[in-house]
Amino acid sequence: MKTKKANVKPADGKLGIMVVGNGAVATTFMTGVLLARKGLGKPVGAMTQYDKIRVGRDAKKQYLKYGDIVPLARLDDIVFGCWDVYPQNAYQSAVYAEVLKKEDIDPVRDELEQIVPMKAAFDKNYAKRLDGDNVMTAPTGKPTRWEMVERLREDIHTFKQVQGCDRIVVLWAASTEIYVPVEKTVHYRLSDLEAAMKADDCQHVAPSMCYAYAALCEGAPFVMGAPNTTVDIPAMWELAERERIPIAGKDFKTGQTLVKSGFAPIIGTRCLGLQGWFSTNILGNRDGLVLDVPENFRTKEVSKLSTLETILKADEQPELYTDYFHKVRINYYPPRNDNKESWDNIDIFGWLGYPMQIKINFLCRDSILAAPVCLDLCLLADLAARAGRYGIQDWLSFFLKSPMHDYTRGEQPVNNLYQQHTMLKNAIREMGGYEADEELD
């Protein structure tokens, strides 16, 4: 039974999804949506299309899909655009990525060929392994950070007008940038960040920050699908709150970290001890190529390492979780392409301190797991905007490896998958006018 009237604007008109990156993840996402709305494929893995939430209690309880509780944009109303350092259209890129079979891509070839990437705001120092020439230029050779912002704003504005979109969401599905440590003198206040952009501070202002800034200034929610610092800084939070626009990040939670955030709670709930957790991966796509550079891997490592420490907490169970060893590795291995393989070796101890081991071998398809996460994040970020929610959307942590949180106030992220699912369900309930009736224990 509803407890209040839902106050969410309807999902009328077209939703433009502008993707930064036109590689394996982006084209798998786009192709899947185009196939699904023609009835030629099923969007398996998308919570917004399959998951059901209980609303009401006892005799009045019902289990409803998200779209039956809140107004979600329809797949038929989505229009895609993108930026990329390579000029190939989405069809060419999808075939090149070799994630999907060509015969599965061809039914939507005409639509994919219409998705031609705009010139990327790119700095090779942030992704040394990428050599595309579809990048923004300037009379001096390369544009300043502020020029990047202005051109990206123009791209968003023009795309919205030409495509007749009512709303825009900008999604980062491009490569991981080199690690950018948070610098208080640049990243804590919006005025300082803007000054750094105008001064062309290429050390502290990553290209991804230009995309996020441009999106928020154009009224578009921004979703960070890589572990880049980008919107995980107080200056961006200030901008998102000033413009009253949602932001979400960071890093799509797809394979190994999904397993970790779901399995670690089993160890904690069962009160078993942990001595060490070693995670390693082999990956051969463009993401693996970029991550083969130590500076780029560092960004990913920080994201992947953050999961365990907020689930298995030494301060809550010092006898069980003090000084365990946690290591993460990613190895570039071209023969596997997008078919990532991850291994987890978990050393635990039980009764009387006797040791045991758990081994998990996940042979996954990176983009197949990421595509539904892209859809969910875009639809839910759009929903949040229409519901008047802005700033950090912590209820979207379920989909992200390294959930954003206000670290300036000592907040801890929620990484427990089951608690994240509760946060997600409660937010959907509230926006639908139902009671948020589950607690995080």
Sequence and secondary structure as in RCSB ss.txt:
>XXXX:A:sequence
MKTKKANVKPADGKLGIMVVGNGAVATTFMTGVLLARKGLGKPVGAMTQYDKIRVGRDAKKQYLKYGDIVPLARL
DDIVFGCWDVYPQNAYQSAVYAEVLKKEDIDPVRDELEQIVPMKAAFDKNYAKRLDGDNVMTAPTGKPTRWEMVE
RLREDIHTFKQVQGCDRIVVLWAASTEIYVPVEKTVHYRLSDLEAAMKADDCQHVAPSMCYAYAALCEGAPFVMG
APNTTVDIPAMWELAERERIPIAGKDFKTGQTLVKSGFAPIIGTRCLGLQGWFSTNILGNRDGLVLDVPENFRTK
EVSKLSTLETILKADEQPELYTDYFHKVRINYYPPRNDNKESWDNIDIFGWLGYPMQIKINFLCRDSILAAPVCL
DLCLLADLAARAGRYGIQDWLSFFLKSPMHDYTRGEQPVNNLYQQHTMLKNAIREMGGYEADEELD
>XXXX:A:secstr
  SS        SEEEEEEE  SHHHHHHHHHHHHHTTTSS  TT HHHH EEEES GGG EEEEHHHHS    G
GGEEEEEEESS   HHHHHHHHTSS HHHHGGGHHHHHT   EEB   GGG TT     B   TTSS  HHHHHH
HHHHHHHHHHHHHTEEEEEEEE S         HHHHSSHHHHHHHHHTT TTT  HHHHHHHHHHHTT  EEE 
SS STTSSHHHHHHHHHHT EEEES B  SHHHHHHHHHHHHHHTT EEEEEEEEEEE SHHHHHHTSHHHHHHH
HHHHHHHHHTTS TTT HHHHSS EEEEEEEE GGGTT  EEEEEEEEE GGG EEEEEEEEE  HHHHHHHHHH
HHHHHHHHHHHTT  EE GGGGGGBSS    GGGT      HHHHHHHHHHHHHHHTT        
